[in-house]
Each structure stands twice: as structure tokens, then as C-alpha cells.
Amino acid sequence: LGSSTPLTLFLYREGFTWGRYSYACAIGIVTSLLILLFSIIERKFIERVTLY
């Protein structure tokens, strides 16, 4: 980060806070999508297993 002036430090801190919130939101969305995907895959897998 080289020479950090108070302005860049403030912007970095604010950006980190907002980035953490957006990361939390993105992680929540991705987690719910993964759970949905895994439940669909599991259902297909169970159907395939019960067929055989």
C-alpha cells in the first residue's frame, strides 16, 4: 500500500466495510444456490439409485 494518506486509508476502511457486507450477501446467495443445487442433484441421484 506504499504511502497511505488519511484519505486513502479512510477510503480503504470504508471500502473494506462495504465489501465485507457485499461479500456476506454474495456468500449467502451462493450458499443458498449451492444448497438448492445439491438438493436437486441428490434427488436425481436417489431416483437413479431406486431405479436400479
matplotlib code that plots the C-alpha trace (Angstrom):
import matplotlib.pyplot as plt

x = [0.0, 3.0, 2.5, -1.1, -2.6, -5.5, -7.9, -6.8, -6.8, -10.4, -11.5, -9.8, -11.5, -14.9, -14.4, -13.5, -16.6, -18.9, -17.0, -17.5, -21.2, -21.5, -19.3, -21.7, -24.6, -22.9, -21.9, -25.5, -26.8, -24.1, -24.7, -28.5, -27.9, -25.4, -27.9, -30.6, -28.3, -27.2, -30.8, -31.7, -28.6, -29.3, -32.9, -31.8, -29.2, -31.8, -34.2, -31.4, -30.4, -34.0, -34.5, -31.7]
y = [0.0, 2.3, 5.8, 5.9, 9.3, 9.6, 9.9, 6.6, 5.0, 6.2, 5.0, 1.7, 1.2, 2.2, 0.0, -2.9, -2.4, -2.2, -5.0, -7.2, -6.6, -7.3, -10.4, -11.6, -11.0, -12.8, -15.7, -16.1, -16.1, -18.6, -20.8, -21.0, -21.7, -24.5, -26.0, -25.9, -27.4, -30.2, -31.0, -31.3, -33.5, -35.6, -36.1, -37.1, -39.5, -41.1, -41.5, -43.1, -45.4, -46.5, -47.2, -49.8]
z = [0.0, -0.3, 1.2, 2.6, 3.2, 5.6, 2.7, 1.1, 4.5, 5.1, 1.6, 2.2, 5.5, 4.1, 1.1, 3.3, 5.4, 2.4, 0.7, 3.7, 3.7, -0.1, 0.4, 3.2, 0.8, -2.0, 0.2, 1.4, -2.2, -3.3, -0.3, -0.9, -4.6, -3.7, -1.2, -3.9, -6.5, -4.1, -3.2, -6.9, -7.6, -4.5, -5.6, -9.1, -7.6, -5.3, -8.2, -10.3, -7.4, -6.8, -10.5, -10.4]

ax = plt.figure().add_subplot(projection="3d")
ax.plot(x, y, z, "-o")
ax.set_aspect("equal")
plt.show()
